[in-house]
Amino acid sequence: MVSVGILALQGDFAEHRFMMEPLGAQVYLVKHGSQLASLDALIIPGGESTTIARLTSSAGDSLLEAVRMKASEGLPVYGTCMGAIFLAREIEGSSQGRLALMDIKVRRNAFGPQRFSREQMLNIPSLGSEPFPAIFIRGPVILNVWGNVEVLSAVEEGIVMARQDNLLVSAFHPELTGDSRVHRYFLEMVRQRKQMCAASRWAGDVEAGSRRH
């Protein structure tokens, strides 16, 4: 079974939990860095990015650094809306605290205030041919990408979904829909990493055994 943590200091973490558990994931609400050691993945939900930056920076066991370290080691991390801002290496016009792990530059509140929230059907080829019902609530957009970032979907305002190795971000809220395809996509990322880690350990055990003989 895949164990998925959801950062639960602030934001819509409960909705991600309700989406993940029916897919077979074992879900844990994360509030301390020490919890990350036993997890296969982490979701950073929507919320207020400046608030979450302050909360994680002031956590007693350095939650911010724990997330940064585990993600740098390959832990799959999915950030939605605020989570995408938190993962970005650059935030337009802001020096707020962030993980700065993903080679993207984001613009906060790119769709305007909350009254301009909207649902829009998105083409996301990685999820199949059927459009995805994306919900945008004061969402960011990705202005620029570099390195090996893969653009998964875009709208007129900019890029709204992207992946870089073990990191996934979306400017919209899939947890507020009845469509689980984005969460399934993330779980597949997690399972692939678990398989790779298991294969690597097996190869190491075989090599160690051959040396003993």
Contacts in CASP RR format, 6 or more apart in sequence:
PFRMAT RR
TARGET T0000
AUTHOR 0000-0000-0000
METHOD contacts of the structure
MODEL  1
MVSVGILALQGDFAEHRFMMEPLGAQVYLVKHGSQLASLDALIIPGGEST
TIARLTSSAGDSLLEAVRMKASEGLPVYGTCMGAIFLAREIEGSSQGRLA
LMDIKVRRNAFGPQRFSREQMLNIPSLGSEPFPAIFIRGPVILNVWGNVE
VLSAVEEGIVMARQDNLLVSAFHPELTGDSRVHRYFLEMVRQRKQMCAAS
RWAGDVEAGSRRH
1 24 0 8 1.000
1 25 0 8 1.000
1 26 0 8 1.000
2 24 0 8 1.000
2 25 0 8 1.000
2 26 0 8 1.000
2 40 0 8 1.000
2 41 0 8 1.000
2 187 0 8 1.000
2 190 0 8 1.000
2 191 0 8 1.000
2 194 0 8 1.000
3 25 0 8 1.000
3 26 0 8 1.000
3 27 0 8 1.000
3 28 0 8 1.000
3 38 0 8 1.000
3 39 0 8 1.000
3 40 0 8 1.000
3 41 0 8 1.000
4 20 0 8 1.000
4 25 0 8 1.000
4 26 0 8 1.000
4 27 0 8 1.000
4 28 0 8 1.000
4 39 0 8 1.000
4 40 0 8 1.000
4 41 0 8 1.000
4 42 0 8 1.000
4 43 0 8 1.000
4 187 0 8 1.000
4 190 0 8 1.000
5 27 0 8 1.000
5 28 0 8 1.000
5 29 0 8 1.000
5 30 0 8 1.000
5 35 0 8 1.000
5 39 0 8 1.000
5 41 0 8 1.000
5 42 0 8 1.000
5 43 0 8 1.000
6 13 0 8 1.000
6 16 0 8 1.000
6 17 0 8 1.000
6 20 0 8 1.000
6 27 0 8 1.000
6 28 0 8 1.000
6 29 0 8 1.000
6 30 0 8 1.000
6 42 0 8 1.000
6 43 0 8 1.000
6 45 0 8 1.000
7 13 0 8 1.000
7 30 0 8 1.000
7 42 0 8 1.000
7 43 0 8 1.000
7 44 0 8 1.000
7 45 0 8 1.000
7 52 0 8 1.000
7 56 0 8 1.000
7 67 0 8 1.000
8 29 0 8 1.000
8 30 0 8 1.000
8 31 0 8 1.000
9 31 0 8 1.000
9 52 0 8 1.000
9 55 0 8 1.000
9 56 0 8 1.000
9 63 0 8 1.000
10 47 0 8 1.000
10 48 0 8 1.000
10 51 0 8 1.000
10 52 0 8 1.000
10 55 0 8 1.000
11 45 0 8 1.000
11 46 0 8 1.000
11 47 0 8 1.000
11 48 0 8 1.000
11 52 0 8 1.000
11 82 0 8 1.000
12 45 0 8 1.000
12 46 0 8 1.000
12 47 0 8 1.000
12 173 0 8 1.000
12 175 0 8 1.000
12 176 0 8 1.000
13 29 0 8 1.000
13 43 0 8 1.000
13 45 0 8 1.000
15 45 0 8 1.000
15 173 0 8 1.000
15 175 0 8 1.000
15 176 0 8 1.000
16 27 0 8 1.000
16 43 0 8 1.000
16 45 0 8 1.000
16 80 0 8 1.000
16 175 0 8 1.000
16 183 0 8 1.000
17 27 0 8 1.000
17 29 0 8 1.000
18 175 0 8 1.000
19 174 0 8 1.000
19 175 0 8 1.000
19 180 0 8 1.000
19 183 0 8 1.000
20 27 0 8 1.000
20 43 0 8 1.000
20 183 0 8 1.000
20 187 0 8 1.000
21 27 0 8 1.000
22 180 0 8 1.000
23 180 0 8 1.000
23 183 0 8 1.000
23 184 0 8 1.000
23 187 0 8 1.000
25 187 0 8 1.000
28 35 0 8 1.000
28 39 0 8 1.000
30 36 0 8 1.000
30 39 0 8 1.000
30 42 0 8 1.000
30 63 0 8 1.000
31 59 0 8 1.000
31 63 0 8 1.000
32 59 0 8 1.000
32 60 0 8 1.000
32 61 0 8 1.000
32 63 0 8 1.000
33 59 0 8 1.000
33 61 0 8 1.000
33 62 0 8 1.000
33 63 0 8 1.000
33 66 0 8 1.000
33 67 0 8 1.000
34 61 0 8 1.000
34 66 0 8 1.000
36 42 0 8 1.000
36 66 0 8 1.000
36 67 0 8 1.000
36 70 0 8 1.000
36 75 0 8 1.000
39 70 0 8 1.000
39 75 0 8 1.000
40 75 0 8 1.000
40 76 0 8 1.000
40 190 0 8 1.000
40 193 0 8 1.000
40 194 0 8 1.000
41 75 0 8 1.000
41 76 0 8 1.000
41 77 0 8 1.000
41 78 0 8 1.000
41 186 0 8 1.000
41 187 0 8 1.000
41 189 0 8 1.000
41 190 0 8 1.000
42 67 0 8 1.000
42 70 0 8 1.000
42 71 0 8 1.000
42 75 0 8 1.000
42 76 0 8 1.000
42 77 0 8 1.000
42 78 0 8 1.000
43 77 0 8 1.000
43 78 0 8 1.000
43 79 0 8 1.000
43 80 0 8 1.000
43 186 0 8 1.000
44 52 0 8 1.000
44 67 0 8 1.000
44 77 0 8 1.000
44 78 0 8 1.000
44 79 0 8 1.000
44 80 0 8 1.000
44 82 0 8 1.000
44 83 0 8 1.000
44 86 0 8 1.000
44 87 0 8 1.000
45 79 0 8 1.000
45 80 0 8 1.000
45 81 0 8 1.000
45 82 0 8 1.000
45 83 0 8 1.000
45 175 0 8 1.000
46 79 0 8 1.000
46 80 0 8 1.000
46 81 0 8 1.000
46 82 0 8 1.000
46 83 0 8 1.000
46 173 0 8 1.000
47 81 0 8 1.000
47 82 0 8 1.000
47 83 0 8 1.000
48 82 0 8 1.000
49 82 0 8 1.000
49 83 0 8 1.000
49 85 0 8 1.000
49 86 0 8 1.000
49 96 0 8 1.000
49 98 0 8 1.000
49 108 0 8 1.000
50 96 0 8 1.000
50 97 0 8 1.000
52 82 0 8 1.000
52 83 0 8 1.000
52 86 0 8 1.000
53 64 0 8 1.000
53 86 0 8 1.000
53 96 0 8 1.000
53 97 0 8 1.000
53 98 0 8 1.000
55 63 0 8 1.000
56 63 0 8 1.000
56 64 0 8 1.000
56 67 0 8 1.000
57 64 0 8 1.000
57 97 0 8 1.000
64 99 0 8 1.000
67 77 0 8 1.000
67 99 0 8 1.000
68 99 0 8 1.000
68 101 0 8 1.000
71 77 0 8 1.000
71 99 0 8 1.000
71 101 0 8 1.000
71 166 0 8 1.000
71 167 0 8 1.000
72 101 0 8 1.000
74 165 0 8 1.000
74 166 0 8 1.000
74 193 0 8 1.000
75 166 0 8 1.000
76 166 0 8 1.000
76 167 0 8 1.000
76 168 0 8 1.000
76 186 0 8 1.000
76 189 0 8 1.000
76 190 0 8 1.000
76 193 0 8 1.000
77 87 0 8 1.000
77 101 0 8 1.000
77 166 0 8 1.000
77 167 0 8 1.000
77 168 0 8 1.000
78 167 0 8 1.000
78 168 0 8 1.000
78 169 0 8 1.000
78 170 0 8 1.000
78 186 0 8 1.000
79 86 0 8 1.000
79 87 0 8 1.000
79 168 0 8 1.000
79 169 0 8 1.000
79 170 0 8 1.000
80 169 0 8 1.000
80 170 0 8 1.000
80 172 0 8 1.000
80 173 0 8 1.000
80 174 0 8 1.000
80 175 0 8 1.000
81 137 0 8 1.000
81 138 0 8 1.000
81 139 0 8 1.000
81 140 0 8 1.000
81 170 0 8 1.000
81 171 0 8 1.000
81 172 0 8 1.000
81 173 0 8 1.000
83 169 0 8 1.000
84 104 0 8 1.000
84 106 0 8 1.000
84 140 0 8 1.000
84 142 0 8 1.000
84 169 0 8 1.000
84 170 0 8 1.000
84 171 0 8 1.000
85 91 0 8 1.000
85 98 0 8 1.000
85 106 0 8 1.000
85 108 0 8 1.000
85 140 0 8 1.000
86 98 0 8 1.000
86 99 0 8 1.000
87 98 0 8 1.000
87 99 0 8 1.000
87 101 0 8 1.000
87 102 0 8 1.000
87 104 0 8 1.000
87 167 0 8 1.000
87 169 0 8 1.000
88 98 0 8 1.000
88 100 0 8 1.000
88 102 0 8 1.000
88 104 0 8 1.000
88 105 0 8 1.000
88 106 0 8 1.000
88 142 0 8 1.000
88 169 0 8 1.000
89 98 0 8 1.000
89 100 0 8 1.000
89 101 0 8 1.000
89 102 0 8 1.000
89 103 0 8 1.000
89 104 0 8 1.000
89 105 0 8 1.000
90 104 0 8 1.000
90 105 0 8 1.000
90 106 0 8 1.000
90 144 0 8 1.000
91 98 0 8 1.000
91 105 0 8 1.000
91 106 0 8 1.000
91 107 0 8 1.000
91 108 0 8 1.000
92 105 0 8 1.000
92 106 0 8 1.000
92 107 0 8 1.000
92 108 0 8 1.000
92 143 0 8 1.000
94 108 0 8 1.000
101 167 0 8 1.000
102 149 0 8 1.000
102 162 0 8 1.000
102 164 0 8 1.000
102 167 0 8 1.000
102 169 0 8 1.000
103 145 0 8 1.000
103 146 0 8 1.000
103 147 0 8 1.000
103 148 0 8 1.000
103 149 0 8 1.000
103 164 0 8 1.000
104 142 0 8 1.000
104 144 0 8 1.000
104 145 0 8 1.000
104 149 0 8 1.000
104 159 0 8 1.000
104 162 0 8 1.000
104 164 0 8 1.000
104 169 0 8 1.000
105 142 0 8 1.000
105 143 0 8 1.000
105 144 0 8 1.000
105 145 0 8 1.000
106 140 0 8 1.000
106 141 0 8 1.000
106 142 0 8 1.000
106 143 0 8 1.000
107 140 0 8 1.000
107 141 0 8 1.000
107 143 0 8 1.000
108 139 0 8 1.000
108 140 0 8 1.000
109 138 0 8 1.000
109 139 0 8 1.000
109 140 0 8 1.000
110 139 0 8 1.000
110 140 0 8 1.000
110 141 0 8 1.000
110 157 0 8 1.000
110 158 0 8 1.000
110 171 0 8 1.000
111 117 0 8 1.000
111 118 0 8 1.000
111 136 0 8 1.000
111 138 0 8 1.000
111 139 0 8 1.000
111 141 0 8 1.000
111 157 0 8 1.000
112 138 0 8 1.000
113 138 0 8 1.000
114 137 0 8 1.000
114 138 0 8 1.000
117 135 0 8 1.000
117 136 0 8 1.000
117 137 0 8 1.000
117 138 0 8 1.000
118 135 0 8 1.000
118 136 0 8 1.000
119 133 0 8 1.000
119 134 0 8 1.000
119 135 0 8 1.000
119 136 0 8 1.000
120 133 0 8 1.000
120 134 0 8 1.000
120 136 0 8 1.000
120 155 0 8 1.000
120 172 0 8 1.000
121 131 0 8 1.000
121 132 0 8 1.000
121 133 0 8 1.000
121 134 0 8 1.000
122 131 0 8 1.000
122 132 0 8 1.000
122 133 0 8 1.000
122 134 0 8 1.000
122 153 0 8 1.000
122 155 0 8 1.000
122 160 0 8 1.000
122 161 0 8 1.000
122 172 0 8 1.000
123 131 0 8 1.000
123 132 0 8 1.000
123 153 0 8 1.000
124 131 0 8 1.000
124 132 0 8 1.000
124 152 0 8 1.000
124 153 0 8 1.000
124 161 0 8 1.000
124 181 0 8 1.000
124 182 0 8 1.000
125 152 0 8 1.000
126 152 0 8 1.000
126 185 0 8 1.000
127 181 0 8 1.000
127 182 0 8 1.000
127 185 0 8 1.000
128 181 0 8 1.000
132 153 0 8 1.000
132 174 0 8 1.000
132 177 0 8 1.000
132 179 0 8 1.000
132 181 0 8 1.000
132 182 0 8 1.000
133 177 0 8 1.000
133 178 0 8 1.000
133 179 0 8 1.000
134 153 0 8 1.000
134 160 0 8 1.000
134 170 0 8 1.000
134 172 0 8 1.000
134 173 0 8 1.000
134 174 0 8 1.000
134 177 0 8 1.000
135 172 0 8 1.000
135 173 0 8 1.000
135 174 0 8 1.000
135 176 0 8 1.000
135 177 0 8 1.000
136 160 0 8 1.000
136 171 0 8 1.000
136 172 0 8 1.000
136 173 0 8 1.000
137 173 0 8 1.000
139 171 0 8 1.000
139 172 0 8 1.000
140 171 0 8 1.000
141 155 0 8 1.000
141 157 0 8 1.000
141 158 0 8 1.000
141 159 0 8 1.000
141 160 0 8 1.000
141 171 0 8 1.000
142 151 0 8 1.000
142 158 0 8 1.000
142 159 0 8 1.000
142 160 0 8 1.000
142 162 0 8 1.000
142 169 0 8 1.000
142 171 0 8 1.000
143 158 0 8 1.000
143 159 0 8 1.000
145 151 0 8 1.000
145 159 0 8 1.000
145 162 0 8 1.000
147 164 0 8 1.000
148 164 0 8 1.000
148 165 0 8 1.000
149 162 0 8 1.000
149 163 0 8 1.000
149 164 0 8 1.000
150 162 0 8 1.000
150 163 0 8 1.000
150 164 0 8 1.000
151 159 0 8 1.000
151 161 0 8 1.000
151 162 0 8 1.000
152 161 0 8 1.000
152 162 0 8 1.000
152 163 0 8 1.000
153 159 0 8 1.000
153 160 0 8 1.000
153 161 0 8 1.000
154 160 0 8 1.000
154 161 0 8 1.000
159 171 0 8 1.000
160 170 0 8 1.000
160 171 0 8 1.000
160 172 0 8 1.000
161 168 0 8 1.000
161 169 0 8 1.000
161 170 0 8 1.000
161 171 0 8 1.000
161 172 0 8 1.000
161 182 0 8 1.000
162 168 0 8 1.000
162 169 0 8 1.000
163 169 0 8 1.000
163 189 0 8 1.000
166 189 0 8 1.000
166 193 0 8 1.000
168 185 0 8 1.000
168 186 0 8 1.000
168 189 0 8 1.000
170 182 0 8 1.000
174 180 0 8 1.000
174 181 0 8 1.000
174 182 0 8 1.000
174 183 0 8 1.000
175 183 0 8 1.000
END
